[in-house]
């Protein structure tokens, strides 16, 4: 009788080991899947956080555009193109004031066909303060690096000068360089229409 009891106990132990072991294996495989999904979403969140901060810092009134650009995570190509387009906008204003332009200034202005709108926000009339605006991600395609940010402006401030609701959206292009997300295009800068 003792032999039967010991045999049953040994069978019970082996049975438990077989049942518990696959559970441990399944649990660790499930943990790996969750960790992988979490790591993917964390990378996506980092790109979204960078893009939102980039645009929300752009509309802040207490920071100069030079300081904003210096502190922004942008590619050198973006930095160069932004400065050039901003200079063209200054020249367009100068031309509207009937001030004389040099030959090189006229060439730069002609390159952008006399732009008269905000470099990142486009032709939207955007006369609101950053306290009323807040850009958030509307869509994000990590494969193409394309992101659309929408201004979640407070409704009471979301009215165009003509009385129409404002719907400001900005397209961005992000690239990953050395493990970091950088802005390579935004608004009219390095974005193909």
Phi, psi and omega in degrees: 000322179297322181296322180293317180296317180294320178297319179295319181295318179296317177298320179296318179296312179298320179298316178296321180297319179292321181287316183289318183301310177299326178297319178294316179298317180293321180296314182292327177291323177294318178299321179296317179297317179296317179298320180295315179297319179297317181295322177294315182292328177295319178297316179297317179298324179297316178296317179296317180298316180297314182295316180296317179296319179305309182286320181292327174291326180300322183270359178295141180273342185263017179226136178285153180296329177295315178293320179300313182294320180296325183271349185279144177279082183238159175284161177298324178300315178299313182304314181296312182293322178298313180299319180295314179294322178295321177295319178298323178295318177299318180293324178297319177295319178299318180294321178297333178273009181059032176271149183287137178250145176285170179299315180294324177293320177296321179297315179296317179296319178293327178303323180257013175055041175065048183304145180222036181218165181298136185299321181258326184269350178076211186272005177299138173278113189235079183251056178232163181266163182294341178290341179258348183249154177199105180284132178229156180292127175264317178209154183211124176243100184297328181296318181267346183077014182265131180226142174246126174254140178240137178282117178269061182293145178299133185308323182292346179250002186267053180234128177293159180299339178267009178088000180273151177294144178272136176225082184269121174232142181233129178270135178235153174239123180246147176230151177258123181229123182052040177080005181240143176279132178232147176279125179247349178198146177199138179060241180265001183265111175058034175238124178279139180277000000 
